[in-house]
């Protein structure tokens, strides 16, 4: 099972449709739970991150195998990511990805796991990044099942 905890609601119809499409595609390979939490709008970033941290913690279970999405995390090729996904699911049967808001993540959340994953040194809008993550998860499962997927 894959759980994605992310901050911020998606309002744009075209982004919602893309997310739904990848959720449908991934359902062939794994159970997927997407948890959207409110991103806090506070002029004090530390206060906003603390509020977001409390929301995130409510959705984390002791057994969760947490992977933090972090610009400073380890970068993988698509093939390497598929092997990482396979290894994590084989060892623990689940992966919980946590995507921060535009303010990032509170240090306490970052410290929940030594597993930090980056898709690029570039900064992506968090709404778009959900689609990128879902697409790469789908690509990973296609690779693991020796199925053809465009390059």
C-alpha positions in Angstrom: 0.0 0.0 0.0 1.1 3.5 -0.7 -0.1 6.5 1.3 0.7 10.0 0.3 0.3 12.8 2.8 0.4 16.2 1.3 -0.5 19.8 2.2 -2.8 22.0 0.2 -6.0 21.4 -1.6 -6.0 21.2 -5.4 -8.6 23.4 -7.0 -7.7 23.4 -10.6 -9.8 20.9 -12.6 -7.0 19.8 -14.9 -4.7 18.9 -12.0 -7.5 17.0 -10.3 -8.2 15.1 -13.5 -4.5 14.2 -13.9 -4.3 13.0 -10.2 -7.4 10.9 -10.7 -6.0 9.4 -13.9 -2.8 8.2 -12.1 -4.8 7.0 -9.2 -6.8 4.8 -11.6 -3.7 3.6 -13.3 -2.0 2.7 -10.0 -5.0 0.8 -8.7 -3.8 -2.1 -11.0 -0.7 -2.4 -8.9 -1.3 -1.2 -5.4 -3.8 0.3 -3.0 -3.3 4.1 -2.8 -4.4 6.5 -0.2 -4.1 10.2 -0.9 -4.5 12.5 2.2 -4.8 16.2 1.4 -4.3 18.4 4.5 -4.9 22.2 4.8 -1.7 24.2 4.2 -1.5 26.9 6.8 -1.5 30.5 5.8 0.4 32.3 8.5 2.8 35.2 8.1 5.1 33.4 10.6 6.5 30.4 8.8 7.5 28.6 12.0 3.9 28.8 13.3 2.5 27.5 9.9 4.9 24.6 9.9 4.0 23.7 13.5 0.3 23.6 12.7 1.0 21.6 9.6 3.2 19.2 11.6 0.3 18.5 14.0 -2.0 17.7 11.1 0.5 15.3 9.5 1.1 13.5 12.8 -2.6 12.6 13.0 -2.3 10.6 9.8 0.9 8.7 10.7 0.7 5.3 12.2 3.5 3.6 14.1 3.9 0.9 11.4 4.2 3.5 8.6 7.3 3.2 6.4 7.9 6.9 5.9 9.7 8.5 3.0 10.1 12.3 3.1 10.1 14.2 -0.1 12.9 16.7 0.3 14.8 18.8 -2.2 18.0 17.7 -0.3 17.1 14.0 -0.4 18.6 11.3 -2.6 17.9 11.4 -6.3 17.2 8.3 -8.3 16.8 7.4 -12.0 13.4 5.9 -12.8 14.9 2.4 -12.7 16.6 3.1 -9.4 13.3 4.5 -8.0 11.5 1.3 -9.1 14.0 -0.8 -7.2 13.7 1.4 -4.1 9.9 1.1 -4.2 10.2 -2.7 -4.6 12.6 -3.0 -1.8 10.5 -0.8 0.6 7.3 -2.6 -0.2 8.9 -6.0 0.1 10.4 -5.2 3.5 7.4 -3.4 5.0 4.4 -3.8 2.7 3.7 -0.1 2.7 5.2 3.3 2.0 4.0 6.6 3.3 5.3 9.6 1.3 5.1 13.0 2.9 5.0 16.1 0.7 5.4 19.5 2.4 3.7 22.8 1.7 5.3 25.7 0.0 6.9 26.4 3.4 8.5 22.9 3.4 8.2 20.6 6.5 8.8 21.0 10.2 12.1 19.5 11.3 10.2 17.0 13.6 8.5 15.6 10.5 11.7 15.5 8.5 13.3 13.6 11.4 10.6 10.9 11.3 12.6 9.0 8.7 16.2 8.8 7.4 14.7 8.1 4.0 14.6 11.4 2.0 13.8 11.4 -1.7 14.3 14.3 -4.1 13.1 14.3 -7.7 15.2 17.3 -8.6 17.1 20.3 -7.1 14.4 22.4 -8.8 11.4 23.7 -6.8 8.0 22.5 -8.0 4.6 23.8 -7.1 3.3 21.3 -4.5 0.1 20.8 -6.6 2.1 19.8 -9.6 4.6 17.7 -7.6 1.8 15.3 -6.6 1.2 14.5 -10.2 5.0 14.0 -10.8 5.1 11.6 -7.8 2.1 9.7 -8.9 3.5 9.4 -12.5 6.9 8.2 -11.2 5.1 5.6 -8.9 3.2 4.4 -12.0 6.4 4.2 -14.0 8.1 2.3 -11.2 5.3 -0.3 -11.2 5.4 -0.6 -15.0 9.2 -1.2 -14.8 8.9 -3.7 -12.0 6.3 -5.7 -14.0 8.4 -5.6 -17.2 5.6 -3.6 -18.9 6.3 -1.2 -21.7 5.9 2.5 -20.8 7.1 5.5 -22.9 10.6 6.9 -22.2 
